[in-house]
């Protein structure tokens, strides 16, 4: 999908979400989450993966993956090849990235970085990945290892630095590379001196951003999250622009629906287009517009629908909704920044 087509698609999404308030949509989804695996090697304190009732672990088979990508190539702008797990665990990950890249879909990846050794770094840089974010919570060892249970602060930093050197040695501007840090109040992440020392470690390396993010509550699954004014309600944008496919083919409409509380179909038996306007997803959109989400466990417990808005769009989703994309990031070439979102 070219840039002009993308902006036209975004315009249709905004019109049908905010103005026409349609539940049967004439446009297909713009963004996908394709979960390569939900397995993870860590037990982070804020992640539902660490809870005893975490879902059965599995890996998406390559045949199912190619079916999804082949369908999505006609309409999707980009795809996140991760969701609930650590995608680097999937043995076919570089092949998956390359396949989507060759089909014209921009690819994004989020990783904890603990498994990204030199060999995997070479494969991923060479795969055509457009955007990579490292989830790294804590500017100092004690904070990091308290949050990222089973991880080593120094080893993960060494992996990130090695990845950046590989990117540098190839003279590659991609993937656009970000380190994301969740701002856990009282756990040391707001210490400016520690933050400055952390950022300095990457001087001279092609790290594009360090981004400080506020926590969310995984649709009510975990107590962490921004304070939200429950008197204020805005329909979630995800049912109007995105789909999430679990490793087993189950489709949900929101990346915070960790347990698949509201499945809207399965790509093993239906196409993405069929699921997009099938009855379960149309009903969710209608109930969102009617401000009646009591029947949806994940939505009812989520803090996102109570966040502030701009132009009628929840501010946490605004950049996604208005199209700040991996291409936009790469063109800015802003260098290293610290951004609180």
WOSULGI-V491426 format. One record per residue. N is the residue number from 1. RES is the residue in one letter. NEAR is the number of other ideal C-beta (glycine too) atoms within 8 Angstrom. D_CENTER is the distance of its C-alpha to the mean C-alpha in Angstrom with 1 decimal. Layout:
n:N res:RES near:NEAR d_center:D_CENTER
n:N res:RES near:NEAR d_center:D_CENTER
This chain:
n:1 res:X near:8 d_center:19.8
n:2 res:X near:5 d_center:21.6
n:3 res:X near:6 d_center:21.0
n:4 res:X near:6 d_center:23.7
n:5 res:X near:8 d_center:22.3
n:6 res:X near:13 d_center:18.8
n:7 res:X near:9 d_center:20.5
n:8 res:X near:8 d_center:22.8
n:9 res:X near:13 d_center:20.0
n:10 res:X near:12 d_center:18.3
n:11 res:X near:8 d_center:21.9
n:12 res:X near:10 d_center:22.3
n:13 res:X near:13 d_center:19.2
n:14 res:X near:12 d_center:20.4
n:15 res:X near:9 d_center:23.9
n:16 res:X near:13 d_center:23.3
n:17 res:X near:12 d_center:21.1
n:18 res:X near:8 d_center:23.2
n:19 res:X near:7 d_center:26.6
n:20 res:X near:5 d_center:27.5
n:21 res:X near:8 d_center:25.4
n:22 res:X near:8 d_center:25.4
n:23 res:X near:9 d_center:24.2
n:24 res:X near:6 d_center:25.1
n:25 res:X near:10 d_center:23.2
n:26 res:X near:6 d_center:24.8
n:27 res:X near:8 d_center:21.6
n:28 res:X near:10 d_center:19.0
n:29 res:X near:11 d_center:15.2
n:30 res:X near:14 d_center:13.8
n:31 res:X near:12 d_center:10.1
n:32 res:X near:15 d_center:9.2
n:33 res:X near:13 d_center:7.1
n:34 res:X near:13 d_center:9.9
n:35 res:X near:14 d_center:10.2
n:36 res:X near:15 d_center:12.6
n:37 res:X near:14 d_center:13.6
n:38 res:X near:13 d_center:13.3
n:39 res:X near:10 d_center:15.9
n:40 res:X near:12 d_center:15.5
n:41 res:X near:9 d_center:18.3
n:42 res:X near:13 d_center:17.8
n:43 res:X near:9 d_center:18.5
n:44 res:X near:12 d_center:16.8
n:45 res:X near:8 d_center:18.5
n:46 res:X near:10 d_center:15.7
n:47 res:X near:11 d_center:13.8
n:48 res:X near:11 d_center:15.1
n:49 res:X near:12 d_center:15.5
n:50 res:X near:9 d_center:18.4
n:51 res:X near:8 d_center:20.2
n:52 res:X near:3 d_center:23.2
n:53 res:X near:4 d_center:22.1
n:54 res:X near:7 d_center:18.8
n:55 res:X near:8 d_center:18.6
n:56 res:X near:3 d_center:20.5
n:57 res:X near:7 d_center:18.9
n:58 res:X near:9 d_center:18.8
n:59 res:X near:9 d_center:17.8
n:60 res:X near:13 d_center:17.2
n:61 res:X near:6 d_center:20.4
n:62 res:X near:9 d_center:20.6
n:63 res:X near:6 d_center:22.7
n:64 res:X near:11 d_center:20.3
n:65 res:X near:14 d_center:17.5
n:66 res:X near:9 d_center:20.0
n:67 res:X near:9 d_center:20.9
n:68 res:X near:13 d_center:17.5
n:69 res:X near:14 d_center:17.1
n:70 res:X near:8 d_center:20.8
n:71 res:X near:11 d_center:20.4
n:72 res:X near:12 d_center:17.3
n:73 res:X near:10 d_center:18.9
n:74 res:X near:6 d_center:21.2
n:75 res:X near:9 d_center:18.7
n:76 res:X near:14 d_center:15.0
n:77 res:X near:10 d_center:14.2
n:78 res:X near:14 d_center:11.0
n:79 res:X near:15 d_center:8.9
n:80 res:X near:13 d_center:5.9
n:81 res:X near:13 d_center:8.4
n:82 res:X near:12 d_center:7.0
n:83 res:X near:11 d_center:6.5
n:84 res:X near:10 d_center:9.5
n:85 res:X near:15 d_center:11.2
n:86 res:X near:14 d_center:12.0
n:87 res:X near:13 d_center:11.7
n:88 res:X near:9 d_center:14.6
n:89 res:X near:11 d_center:16.8
n:90 res:X near:11 d_center:16.9
n:91 res:X near:3 d_center:20.1
n:92 res:X near:9 d_center:19.3
n:93 res:X near:12 d_center:16.0
n:94 res:X near:11 d_center:17.8
n:95 res:X near:9 d_center:19.6
n:96 res:X near:13 d_center:16.5
n:97 res:X near:15 d_center:15.1
n:98 res:X near:10 d_center:18.6
n:99 res:X near:11 d_center:19.2
n:100 res:X near:12 d_center:16.4
n:101 res:X near:14 d_center:17.5
n:102 res:X near:7 d_center:21.1
n:103 res:X near:9 d_center:20.3
n:104 res:X near:6 d_center:19.0
n:105 res:X near:13 d_center:15.3
n:106 res:X near:12 d_center:13.3
n:107 res:X near:14 d_center:10.9
n:108 res:X near:14 d_center:7.8
n:109 res:X near:15 d_center:7.6
n:110 res:X near:10 d_center:6.7
n:111 res:X near:14 d_center:10.1
n:112 res:X near:15 d_center:12.7
n:113 res:X near:12 d_center:15.2
n:114 res:X near:13 d_center:18.1
n:115 res:X near:12 d_center:18.7
n:116 res:X near:13 d_center:18.4
n:117 res:X near:8 d_center:22.1
n:118 res:X near:7 d_center:24.1
n:119 res:X near:6 d_center:24.2
n:120 res:X near:11 d_center:20.5
n:121 res:X near:13 d_center:20.0
n:122 res:X near:9 d_center:22.6
n:123 res:X near:9 d_center:21.1
n:124 res:X near:16 d_center:17.5
n:125 res:X near:13 d_center:19.0
n:126 res:X near:8 d_center:21.4
n:127 res:X near:11 d_center:19.0
n:128 res:X near:10 d_center:18.0
n:129 res:X near:14 d_center:14.3
n:130 res:X near:14 d_center:13.5
n:131 res:X near:14 d_center:10.8
n:132 res:X near:14 d_center:10.3
n:133 res:X near:13 d_center:9.2
n:134 res:X near:12 d_center:11.4
n:135 res:X near:10 d_center:11.0
n:136 res:X near:13 d_center:14.6
n:137 res:X near:13 d_center:16.0
n:138 res:X near:17 d_center:19.6
n:139 res:X near:12 d_center:21.8
n:140 res:X near:11 d_center:24.6
n:141 res:X near:8 d_center:25.2
n:142 res:X near:8 d_center:26.4
n:143 res:X near:13 d_center:23.4
n:144 res:X near:15 d_center:20.8
n:145 res:X near:12 d_center:22.7
n:146 res:X near:10 d_center:23.2
n:147 res:X near:14 d_center:19.5
n:148 res:X near:15 d_center:18.3
n:149 res:X near:11 d_center:21.0
n:150 res:X near:6 d_center:22.4
n:151 res:X near:12 d_center:21.0
n:152 res:X near:7 d_center:23.4
n:153 res:X near:11 d_center:22.8
n:154 res:X near:7 d_center:25.0
n:155 res:X near:9 d_center:24.0
n:156 res:X near:15 d_center:20.3
n:157 res:X near:9 d_center:21.3
n:158 res:X near:8 d_center:23.7
n:159 res:X near:14 d_center:21.0
n:160 res:X near:13 d_center:18.9
n:161 res:X near:11 d_center:22.2
n:162 res:X near:12 d_center:23.2
n:163 res:X near:15 d_center:20.1
n:164 res:X near:13 d_center:20.8
n:165 res:X near:9 d_center:24.5
n:166 res:X near:12 d_center:23.8
n:167 res:X near:12 d_center:21.9
n:168 res:X near:9 d_center:24.8
n:169 res:X near:6 d_center:27.4
n:170 res:X near:8 d_center:26.2
n:171 res:X near:4 d_center:26.3
n:172 res:X near:6 d_center:22.8
n:173 res:X near:6 d_center:20.7
n:174 res:X near:9 d_center:17.7
n:175 res:X near:12 d_center:15.1
n:176 res:X near:12 d_center:14.5
n:177 res:X near:14 d_center:13.9
n:178 res:X near:13 d_center:12.6
n:179 res:X near:13 d_center:13.4
n:180 res:X near:12 d_center:11.6
n:181 res:X near:13 d_center:14.1
n:182 res:X near:13 d_center:14.0
n:183 res:X near:11 d_center:17.3
n:184 res:X near:11 d_center:19.2
n:185 res:X near:5 d_center:22.5
n:186 res:X near:4 d_center:25.4
n:187 res:X near:9 d_center:23.8
n:188 res:X near:11 d_center:24.6
n:189 res:X near:14 d_center:21.5
n:190 res:X near:7 d_center:23.3
n:191 res:X near:9 d_center:26.2
n:192 res:X near:6 d_center:26.7
n:193 res:X near:6 d_center:29.0
n:194 res:X near:10 d_center:26.6
n:195 res:X near:12 d_center:23.8
n:196 res:X near:8 d_center:26.2
n:197 res:X near:9 d_center:27.2
n:198 res:X near:10 d_center:23.7
n:199 res:X near:11 d_center:23.0
n:200 res:X near:7 d_center:26.4
n:201 res:X near:8 d_center:25.6
n:202 res:X near:12 d_center:23.6
n:203 res:X near:6 d_center:26.4
n:204 res:X near:3 d_center:27.3
n:205 res:X near:9 d_center:24.1
n:206 res:X near:8 d_center:21.5
n:207 res:X near:11 d_center:18.8
n:208 res:X near:11 d_center:17.6
n:209 res:X near:12 d_center:16.2
n:210 res:X near:14 d_center:16.2
n:211 res:X near:12 d_center:14.0
n:212 res:X near:12 d_center:15.1
n:213 res:X near:10 d_center:12.9
n:214 res:X near:8 d_center:14.4
n:215 res:X near:11 d_center:13.6
n:216 res:X near:11 d_center:12.8
n:217 res:X near:13 d_center:14.7
n:218 res:X near:10 d_center:12.4
n:219 res:X near:14 d_center:14.6
n:220 res:X near:10 d_center:17.7
n:221 res:X near:10 d_center:17.2
n:222 res:X near:10 d_center:17.6
n:223 res:X near:4 d_center:19.8
n:224 res:X near:8 d_center:17.9
n:225 res:X near:10 d_center:16.6
n:226 res:X near:8 d_center:17.9
n:227 res:X near:4 d_center:21.3
n:228 res:X near:10 d_center:21.2
n:229 res:X near:6 d_center:24.3
n:230 res:X near:6 d_center:24.7
n:231 res:X near:4 d_center:27.5
n:232 res:X near:9 d_center:25.1
n:233 res:X near:7 d_center:23.1
n:234 res:X near:11 d_center:21.0
n:235 res:X near:10 d_center:19.6
n:236 res:X near:13 d_center:15.8
n:237 res:X near:12 d_center:14.6
n:238 res:X near:10 d_center:12.2
n:239 res:X near:10 d_center:15.3
n:240 res:X near:9 d_center:16.4
n:241 res:X near:11 d_center:13.8
n:242 res:X near:12 d_center:11.2
n:243 res:X near:12 d_center:11.6
n:244 res:X near:14 d_center:10.0
n:245 res:X near:12 d_center:12.3
n:246 res:X near:13 d_center:13.1
n:247 res:X near:11 d_center:15.0
n:248 res:X near:8 d_center:18.3
n:249 res:X near:11 d_center:17.7
n:250 res:X near:10 d_center:17.2
n:251 res:X near:15 d_center:15.4
n:252 res:X near:13 d_center:14.0
n:253 res:X near:13 d_center:12.9
n:254 res:X near:14 d_center:10.3
n:255 res:X near:9 d_center:7.3
n:256 res:X near:10 d_center:9.6
n:257 res:X near:13 d_center:12.4
n:258 res:X near:11 d_center:12.4
n:259 res:X near:9 d_center:16.0
n:260 res:X near:10 d_center:16.0
n:261 res:X near:9 d_center:18.5
n:262 res:X near:13 d_center:18.8
n:263 res:X near:9 d_center:18.5
n:264 res:X near:11 d_center:19.4
n:265 res:X near:13 d_center:20.5
n:266 res:X near:10 d_center:20.2
n:267 res:X near:15 d_center:19.9
n:268 res:X near:6 d_center:22.7
n:269 res:X near:6 d_center:25.1
n:270 res:X near:9 d_center:23.7
n:271 res:X near:7 d_center:22.1
n:272 res:X near:15 d_center:18.9
n:273 res:X near:8 d_center:21.3
n:274 res:X near:9 d_center:23.5
n:275 res:X near:14 d_center:20.8
n:276 res:X near:11 d_center:19.5
n:277 res:X near:9 d_center:22.9
n:278 res:X near:11 d_center:24.3
n:279 res:X near:5 d_center:25.8
n:280 res:X near:10 d_center:23.2
n:281 res:X near:14 d_center:20.5
n:282 res:X near:11 d_center:23.4
n:283 res:X near:9 d_center:24.7
n:284 res:X near:14 d_center:21.4
n:285 res:X near:13 d_center:21.4
n:286 res:X near:9 d_center:25.1
n:287 res:X near:11 d_center:24.8
n:288 res:X near:12 d_center:22.0
n:289 res:X near:9 d_center:24.4
n:290 res:X near:6 d_center:27.3
n:291 res:X near:7 d_center:25.5
n:292 res:X near:6 d_center:26.3
n:293 res:X near:10 d_center:23.3
n:294 res:X near:5 d_center:25.5
n:295 res:X near:6 d_center:25.3
n:296 res:X near:11 d_center:21.6
n:297 res:X near:9 d_center:21.0
n:298 res:X near:15 d_center:17.2
n:299 res:X near:14 d_center:17.7
n:300 res:X near:10 d_center:20.9
n:301 res:X near:9 d_center:19.6
n:302 res:X near:13 d_center:16.5
n:303 res:X near:11 d_center:16.9
n:304 res:X near:12 d_center:14.8
n:305 res:X near:12 d_center:17.8
n:306 res:X near:11 d_center:20.1
n:307 res:X near:13 d_center:18.6
n:308 res:X near:6 d_center:20.5
n:309 res:X near:9 d_center:20.3
n:310 res:X near:7 d_center:21.3
n:311 res:X near:6 d_center:22.8
n:312 res:X near:6 d_center:22.1
n:313 res:X near:15 d_center:18.3
n:314 res:X near:13 d_center:16.5
n:315 res:X near:9 d_center:16.0
n:316 res:X near:8 d_center:12.5
n:317 res:X near:12 d_center:11.5
n:318 res:X near:11 d_center:14.2
n:319 res:X near:6 d_center:12.7
n:320 res:X near:10 d_center:10.3
n:321 res:X near:12 d_center:13.4
n:322 res:X near:9 d_center:15.9
n:323 res:X near:9 d_center:14.2
n:324 res:X near:7 d_center:13.3
n:325 res:X near:10 d_center:12.0
n:326 res:X near:12 d_center:12.2
n:327 res:X near:9 d_center:15.9
n:328 res:X near:9 d_center:16.5
n:329 res:X near:11 d_center:15.3
n:330 res:X near:11 d_center:17.6
n:331 res:X near:6 d_center:20.5
n:332 res:X near:6 d_center:20.6
n:333 res:X near:7 d_center:21.1
n:334 res:X near:6 d_center:21.4
n:335 res:X near:5 d_center:21.8
n:336 res:X near:9 d_center:20.8
n:337 res:X near:7 d_center:20.1
n:338 res:X near:10 d_center:19.2
n:339 res:X near:8 d_center:17.2
n:340 res:X near:7 d_center:17.0
n:341 res:X near:7 d_center:14.7
